[in-house]
Amino acid sequence: MLFYISDCEAQGGETVFYDGDERKELCRVPPTPGSALVFPQGAKGRLHASGAVRAGAKWVLRSDLAFAEQ
């Protein structure tokens, strides 16, 4: 989970999701203060990265939930 705390004055810092190894961009999620982004990581998740912050500062709170299946 990512909790967006600050925006980047609308200049970058999006979370970018890609389709597999092709690096085909699927979507960009802007860092809107007060919003949260929840997505799976690891083998079941999508490749993702942070876009460059071109102005201001990007502040996020990241949290992971880990569990083992039996």
Protein Blocks (a to p, Z undefined) as FASTA:
>chain_A
ZZdfbdehhngjiacddehjlopafbdcdddehiacdddehjllccddddddfehjdddd
ddddddddZZ
